[in-house]
Amino acid sequence: MRFIFFFIAAAILASTVAYDQTVKVSGTISCNRRVARNVLVQLRERDTFDNDDTLASVYTNDDGTFRLTGTEDEFTSIRPYLRITHTCDVTARDICHKITEIEIEKKFVNGEIFNLDIYLDNHKSKETCD
């Protein structure tokens, strides 16, 4: 019984001392020197004990650009990253896609905009097929 009370009290305390943390990311995505249009870009945050949170998501514009802003209310520092779902260098595009993840440095949390050019063909990706 004490354990349950302690657990509930700790959860309430953690939720009251948590604070908003914001990340802003913008950039351009390309594949083999061509802009990557209509590519899903997700701003996510790693969690240790449960599933990662999606803070924001967008599809790239016709010129391969994107802009995301996400905020998370956490007790500890957030660990943000980009998850990009694409078909760069995928042969069977109708049934397969790749996922590329790019870590975002902590200095960009509650700071300046993380601006980057992403060349998908230069990043390690996981390919999955349906």
Secondary structure by P-SEA (a helix, b strand, c coil): caaaaaaaaaaaaaaaabbbbbbbbbbccccccccccbbbbbbbbbbccccccccccccccccccbbbbbbbbcccccbbbbbbbcccccccccccbbbbbbbbcccccccccbbbbbccccbbbbbbcc
